[in-house]
Amino acid sequence: MEPKLENFFNRIKDDITYRRFNNLEDFKVLLSENIIHLISEKFRHYQEINEKFISLLDKYIFSIPKKLLEKLTKYT
């Protein structure tokens, strides 16, 4: 389980919190916002990893066999 999810469950378990919603639509909006936030965080994380990897490729491009380099650059 991911640390953020685990922390969330522990927080619920340790400190039960209730929130009232005026209607189902309000609940859907909040849920959607949180899901979007989680996905955005993941995307940023993978984007950073990709940028670092590409940066390393740029620095050490001379030491990578040509066939492997072609396969790697094909996906960027």
N, C-alpha and C positions, 0 to 999 in steps of 0.2 A: 504494500500500500504506500502511496506517495506521502511524504511528510505533511504536506498541507492538508490532505484529506484526513490523515491520521489525527492531526491537531484539531481539525474541525470536529471529528467524532469525540475526541477527548474533551473538548470544550463543551459539547452537548452533554456528554456523560457527567462531567464535573459540575457544570453550571447550566442547568436546564433553563433555556430562555424561550419565551413565547413571544410571538409577534402576531398581532391581529391584522387582518386584511379586510378592507371594506367589501371586497368581492374577489371572485376568482381571477378576474383580469389583472388586478393589482399583483396578485401572487405570481401570475404568469410573467408579468413584466420584470419583477424582481428576479425570478428564476432565470429568465432569459439573459438579463444583464450579468448575472453571476457566471453563467455558462460562457458567455461571450468573453468576459474578463479572463476566465481560466484558459480558454482556447488562445486568446491573444498572448498571454504569458508564455504558453508553450511555444507558440510560433516565434516569438521574440527570442526565446532560448535556442531554438533550432537555427534561427537566422544567425545568431552570434556564433554558434558552432561552425556553421557553414562559412562565415566570413573568416574565421580564424584558420580553418582548413585551407581555404583558397589563398589566404595570405602565406601560409606555409608552402603551398605549391609554388607560388610566385617566387619565393626565396630559394627554394631547393629544386627548382624545375630541372636543372641540369643533371640531377642524380636519379631521376625517375626514368625507367625504361620507356622508350617511345610508345610501345603498344599499350602499356598501362596508362601512360599519360593521355593517350587518345581516348581510352575508355573513361577515364576520370573527367576529362573536359567535356565529353559528350553529354554529361548529365548536368552541367552548369549553365 
